[in-house]
Amino acid sequence: MRRICIRSAAAGDVKTIHDLLAPFAAKSIILERNEDDIFQHLQEFLVAEYDGVTVGAVAMHVYGENLAEIRSLVVDPVYQKHGVGRLLVEGCEQWLAGLGVGQVFALTYVDGFFVRQGYEVVSKESLPHKIWTVCVHCSRFADCDEVAVQKKLSDAVTQPIPIIEVEEE
């Protein structure tokens, strides 16, 4: 019997995560992440193991009291269509719900996958401006063709993300 295990990423997973992400980044499906970036955000990653082999990864980023993003979701093409992506997304949702996050979103080219997981397509303009801090590094920022999807994890009211103004002297 084959087993899929979803777990928190460990420091020893960084090279494998990078190697999983790289082909998808090369095709501009996800943003490129170097190993230093993965180390810096390691606590945001989950990995999927299929019979002990790491075959998928995903990251989560919390933006505010109850809004988070699923990002960098990849599954080795050999292991796609085995439920690995679905289990990674479910792992994110469980983790985020445990943190009290009320809503999760993703920017994606595979919106049908997320819709099958209970997400709704939403306008990108409905997302807080703060989320675009990563997007400005993308070569397609001015002409983004990703689809925004969002899912409600709880009945918590989504609080606006405060913008802290910095006064220069």
N, C-alpha and C positions, 0 to 999 in steps of 0.2 A: 504494500500500500504506500503510495507516495503522499508525503506530507508537506504542506505549505505552512511556514511559520512567519508571522509578522512580529518584528521586535524593534526596539530602539537601536539606533545605530551606535556602534562603538568606534573608538579611535582606529582600531585595526581594519575598519570597513572603508576608510576614506578613499584609498586607491581604487577599490572595487566600485564604490559609488561613482567616483570620477570616471572610471572606464565605462560604466553603464550610461552615464549622462552624455559623454563625449560624442557618440555618433548622432544622437538626437539634436545636440547643440550644433553640430556640423551641418545638419539639414535645416537649421533655424526653426526647429519645432519647439525647443526650449532655449532659455538663455544659457550661455556658457558659464560654467562655474569651475574655477581652478581648485586645486587641492587645498590651498590656504583658505579659500572662501568656505569650502566644505568643513574644514576643521573649525573655523570660526562659528559656523552655524550647525555644528554636529548635533546639538541637543534638539534641533528642529527636524531631524531626519528619522524616518523609519525605513527598515529594509525588509525585503521578503526573501526567505530562503525556501528553496524547493529541493527536498531531499538533501539538505545541508549546503546547497550551492546558492549563493546570493544572486537572485535573478531579477530583482526590482528594487526601486527606491522611490521615496517621496519625501518632500519637505513640507512643513507647515510654518506659517509665520503669523503671529498674533499682532494685530494692529491696534486694538483697543479693548475696552472692557468686554465686549462681546462680538467682535468681528475678527475673523482670521482668513487666511488664504492657504489653499493647497497649491503647491508649486513643485516644479521639477519631478513630476510623476513620469516614471519610465519603467518599462518591463522589457527585458531582453526579448527580441523578436521570436526566438526559439520557444519561449515560454508564454507568449501571448495566447489568448483564448483558453486559458486554464483557470481564470478567476483571480489571478494574482493582482491585477490592477484594482479590481473591485475590493479585494481584501485590504489592499494598501489604503484605499479611500476610507473604508470602514474603520480601519485602525486610526486614521487621522480624526475621523468624526468622534470616535470614542474618547480619544485623548483630549480633544478640544472640548467636548461636552463635560469631561471631568474637570477641566479648568474653568468651567462656567461660561464658555463662549457660546453665544446664542445663534450666530450665523457664520457660515463659511462660504467662501466663493473661490472660483478659479477662473483664470483666463486661459482659454484652450482652443485648439484646432479640432478637437474631438468632442464637441458638445453633445453628440448623441450618446457617447459613453456616459457622461455625467447625467444626462436626462434620464437614462435608464436607472441611475442610482438615486433618483428623486430630486435632482436639481432642476431649477427653472432657468431658462435663458432670460437675462436681464440686460438692460442697456449699460454700457460701460460708464456712461455719464452718471448713473445712479450710485456708483461706487465712490467712496471718499477720495479726495484729491491726494491724500497722504500715500495711497497705494502706488501712485505713479513714480515714486522715488526710485524704484528699481527699473521701471520701464524706460526712463529717460536714457538708459545705457543701451537700449536696443536699437539696432539699425533701422527697424521699422516703426519706431515710435510715432513719427509724424503721420504714418499711413498704416496704423495697426489694423490687422485683419483677424485678430483673435476674437473669440466669442466669450462674453462674460456669462458665467453660470453661478447660481447662488442657491443655498439650501438652508432652511431654518432648522436648527438643532434643538431649540427650546423656545418657550414663549417669552423669554426675557426680552425686554424692550431694547432695541438697538440704540445705544447712546451715540451721539455724534462724537467723532474723534476731535478733541480740542487741538487747536493750532496755537502754539506758544509763540508769541511775537518776541523777537529779540531786538532790543534797542541798541543801536550803535552809538558810541560816544564820540 
